[in-house]
């Protein structure tokens, strides 16, 4: 008996065999709808797949591309997190080196922290060390637009 994917000499045309659906085959229909609705950022990637695969990329390819999509964002997140940690570490070290130099700390506050929009400033807090937070809070006192 030939293997299921192997063509037999007795059955030279595999298209003549009855087609049966694989009960283990994943059908993304509703999942794909939700994916495209809830993750519009994936839309361009999916559209490229549709175009590259003659309008039928197939479920496995969609899932593989989704994994690649997520992996790329995880890499950016990891890299971005590292960059933010190092950046704010440098700022904290700079403020530490200024010790009690109020003018120097005010300069860091005005030149660095004030460059962020008032809406962005609260997002900085989790990344900041204790001295950086004090400088940011001092900027808030002098600039009431900070929330």
C-alpha positions in Angstrom: 0.0 0.0 0.0 1.5 3.4 -1.0 2.0 6.1 1.6 -0.9 8.6 1.6 1.1 11.3 -0.1 2.8 9.0 -2.6 1.2 8.4 -6.0 0.5 4.8 -6.8 1.2 3.3 -10.3 -2.4 2.0 -10.2 -3.7 5.5 -9.5 -1.7 7.8 -11.8 -3.9 10.9 -11.3 -4.2 11.9 -7.7 -7.0 14.4 -8.6 -9.2 11.4 -9.5 -9.3 10.3 -5.9 -12.1 11.6 -3.8 -11.2 14.6 -1.7 -11.7 14.2 2.0 -11.2 17.0 4.5 -8.6 16.6 7.1 -10.5 16.6 10.4 -7.4 18.0 12.1 -7.1 20.9 9.8 -7.4 24.3 11.5 -9.9 26.7 9.9 -9.2 30.3 10.8 -12.4 31.8 9.4 -13.8 33.4 12.6 -10.3 33.7 14.1 -9.0 35.5 11.1 -12.0 37.9 11.2 -11.3 38.6 14.8 -7.6 38.9 14.1 -8.0 41.5 11.4 -10.7 43.4 13.4 -8.8 43.4 16.7 -5.3 43.7 15.3 -5.5 46.1 12.3 -1.7 46.4 12.4 -1.5 42.8 11.0 -3.8 43.8 8.1 -1.0 44.9 5.7 1.0 41.7 6.4 -2.1 39.7 5.7 -2.8 41.6 2.5 0.7 40.9 1.3 0.1 37.2 2.0 -3.2 37.3 0.1 -1.5 38.9 -2.9 1.6 36.6 -2.8 -0.6 33.5 -2.6 -3.2 34.2 -5.3 -5.9 35.2 -2.8 -5.5 32.0 -0.6 -2.5 32.1 1.7 -3.8 29.1 3.7 -4.2 28.9 7.5 -0.6 27.6 8.3 1.0 30.4 6.4 -1.2 33.0 8.1 -0.2 31.5 11.5 3.5 31.5 10.6 3.3 35.1 9.5 1.4 36.0 12.7 4.2 34.4 14.7 6.8 36.4 12.7 4.8 39.6 13.3 4.7 39.0 17.0 8.3 38.0 17.2 9.4 41.2 15.5 7.4 43.2 18.0 8.9 41.3 20.9 12.4 42.0 19.6 11.5 45.7 19.3 10.0 45.7 22.8 13.1 44.0 24.3 15.4 46.4 22.5 13.3 49.4 23.3 13.1 48.4 27.0 16.9 48.1 27.1 17.4 51.5 25.4 15.0 53.2 27.8 16.6 51.6 30.8 20.0 52.7 29.7 18.9 56.1 28.7 17.2 56.8 32.0 20.2 55.2 33.8 22.4 57.8 32.2 20.1 60.6 33.2 20.0 59.3 36.7 23.8 59.2 36.8 24.0 62.7 35.4 21.6 64.0 38.1 23.6 62.0 40.8 26.8 63.6 39.6 25.3 67.0 39.9 24.6 66.3 43.6 23.2 69.4 45.1 23.8 71.6 42.0 20.3 73.0 41.7 21.1 74.9 38.5 22.4 71.8 36.9 19.4 69.7 38.0 17.1 72.5 36.7 18.9 72.4 33.4 18.3 68.7 33.1 14.7 69.2 34.0 14.2 72.0 31.5 16.3 70.6 28.6 15.4 67.0 28.9 12.2 66.4 30.9 10.4 69.5 29.6 11.0 68.3 26.0 8.4 65.6 26.6 4.7 66.6 26.2 2.7 66.9 29.4 0.8 63.8 28.3 4.0 61.7 27.9 5.6 62.7 31.2 3.5 60.3 33.4 4.8 57.4 31.3 8.3 58.3 32.3 7.8 57.8 36.0 8.2 53.9 36.1 11.6 54.2 34.3 13.1 56.9 36.5 15.3 56.7 39.5 14.7 58.6 42.7 16.7 61.7 41.8 15.2 61.8 38.3 11.7 61.7 39.8 12.5 64.6 42.0 13.7 66.6 39.1 10.6 65.7 37.1 8.4 66.6 40.1 10.2 70.0 40.4 9.5 70.6 36.8 5.8 69.8 37.5 5.7 72.4 40.3 7.1 75.0 37.9 4.9 73.9 35.0 1.4 73.1 36.3 0.5 71.5 32.9 2.1 68.2 34.1 -0.4 65.7 35.6 
